């Protein structure tokens, strides 16, 4: 009789263990499936109207090739870090609609087009060329995570007939309204538009020389 009780107890424990393993496997599988089927939310820099700081004269035709940048900014990842020295990270559930280098280039082209023709490829060696280098485009958090900023660093070089005429380094920081990807994206949109206007103003001064 004692053997029968032991056998039944052992069988019950085995069934319970198998049931628990099945439940856990199902839960983990469900989480995995959920993660794989959820598409990242798309972020962009907007398009359309600008608010120029002042009336600028017309520019001659100018060439603006795609910005060069680090490999990280040639991907669609939305990059963030803690502090200036923290390791760059990427949001898992957000991405840019195109690599930041391409988005920033297009925004600058759209703005400069208000002053004259902008080409992405040269049709003649005598056309001035604006070379862009996007060095930073990320959301940077404070050490305690209470605040963050959209950080953008852009180097702009004006070249005429293969000779460097002048260059400028634009380094901007715009506070984020919320400490998440959406807040960082808004701050980076504002930083991009500020940088774009600075490029337009700087270029106009160079052209008038």
N, C-alpha and C positions, 0 to 999 in steps of 0.2 A: 504494500500500500504506500509505503514511503517512497519507493522507486517511482511509482506512478505520479505522485505529487511533484517530485523533482523533475520528471520528464515534461510534465505539463508546464511547470514554471520556466524551464529552459526554452521550451517551444514558444511560450508567450514572449519571453525576452527577445528571442530571435525575430519574431514577427514584428515586435515593436521597433527593433533596430532597423529592420528592412523598411518599415513604413516611414520612419524618420529620415532615413537616407533618401528615400524616394521623394519625400516632400522637399528636402533641401536641394536635391538635384533639380527638381522642377522649378524651385524659386530662383536658383542661380541661372538656369537655362533661360527662364523668362526675362531676367535682368539682361542677360547677354543679348537676347533677341531684341529687347527694347532698345538697347544702345545702338545696335547695328541698323535699325530701321529708322531712327530719328535723324533727319538731315540737319546739319548745322544751320543756324540762322544766318542770313546774308546781311552784311553791312557794306555801306558804300559812302562816298564823300559827297553825294548829292550832285546836282547838275543845274544848269540854267543861270538865272540872274546873278549878277555881281553887284557890289556896291562900291564902285571906284572912289578912291579918296579925293579925286579931283579930275578935271578935264586934262587929258593927255593928247599930244599931237600924234599924227599918224606915223607909224613906223614903216620903213621899207620892208620888203619880204624878208623873212628870217627863218632859219632852219632850227627846229627843236627836236633832236632825236630822243629816243626813249632814255629815261634816266638810268644811269648805272647805279648799282647798289650792292650790298652784301647779299649772299645767297638767301639769307633769312627773309629779306624783304622782296625777294622775287617769288615768294610763295604766297598763298592766300591766308596764311595763319594770322590771327589777331594776337599780337605779341604784348606781353606785360612783364614787369619785373618789380621787385621790391628794392627801392633805393637805386642809386646810380651804378652800384657795383654788383647788384644781384644778377643771378643767372637768368637769361631770357626764357620765358615760358610762353605757352600758347593756350588760349581758351579751347576747351574740347568741343563746345557746342556753338561756337561762332566762327565765322570766317568772312574775309573780304570777298566781294564779288569778283575781284581781280587782284593781282599782286599790287601792294601799295605803290611800288615804283611806277607802275603803269597808271594807276589812278591819279597820282600826283602829277605826272607828266601831262595827262589829258586835261586836268584842271588848269594847269599853266597855259597849255595851248588854247583852251577856251577863252581864258582871260586875255591873252595877247592878241587873239583874233579880233578883239574889239578895236585894236589899233592898226591892224593891217594883216596881210596874208602871212600865214604860218605854215611851213612845210615840215614834214617829218623826215624827208630825204632831200638831199641837195640836188638841184638840177644844174648847178653851176658853181665852180670853185670860188666865185667872188661874192657869194651870198654870206652875210654874217650868220654865225651859228652859236646857239645858246646850249651849252653842255651842262647837264644837270647831274648831280651826284647826291642821291638820298642816303644820308648817313644814319639817320635815326627816325623811327616812326613807331612809337609804342606808348603804352599806358604805364606810367611809373608810379608805384604806390609808396607812401611813406612807410617807415619801419613798423609803425603800429597798425597800418592798414586803414587808418581813419580818413585819409585823404589820398587823392591821386591826381595826376596831371597827364594831359596828352602832350608828348614831347616830339618835336620835329626838328631835325637838323638837315639843312639843304645847302650844298655848295653849288654856286652858279658861276660859270666861266663864259665870257663872251670872246669868241674867236673870229677874226677877220683875216682871210687869206692865210690861214694856218698860223697866224700870230695871235697870241693872247693879248687882248686889249685891256681887260680888267676882270676881276673876280670879286665875289662877295659870299660870305658865309652867313646864312640865316639860321638862327637858333631860337626856337620859340617853345614856350611852355604855357599851356592853357589849363586852368583847373577844371576837373571833371565834376559834373553836377551830381553824379552817383558813382559809387565804388563798385562798378561792374563793367562788363564789356560795352553795354549800351552807352553808359556815361563816358567811357573812354573814347568811343567812336565819335560822339558829339564833339568832345574836346579836340580830337584830331581833325575833324572837319573844319572847326573854327581855326585851328592852327594852320591848316592847309590854305584856307582862304586868305588868312593874314600873310602867309608866305608868298602866295600868288600875287597879292597886291604889291608887296615889297619888290618882287621881281619886276613887275610892270613898271613901277616908279623908277627903280634903278636902271632898267634897260632904257627907258625914255631919256634919262639923263646922259647915258652913254651914247645914244644915237645922236643927240644934239651936239655932241662935241665936234 
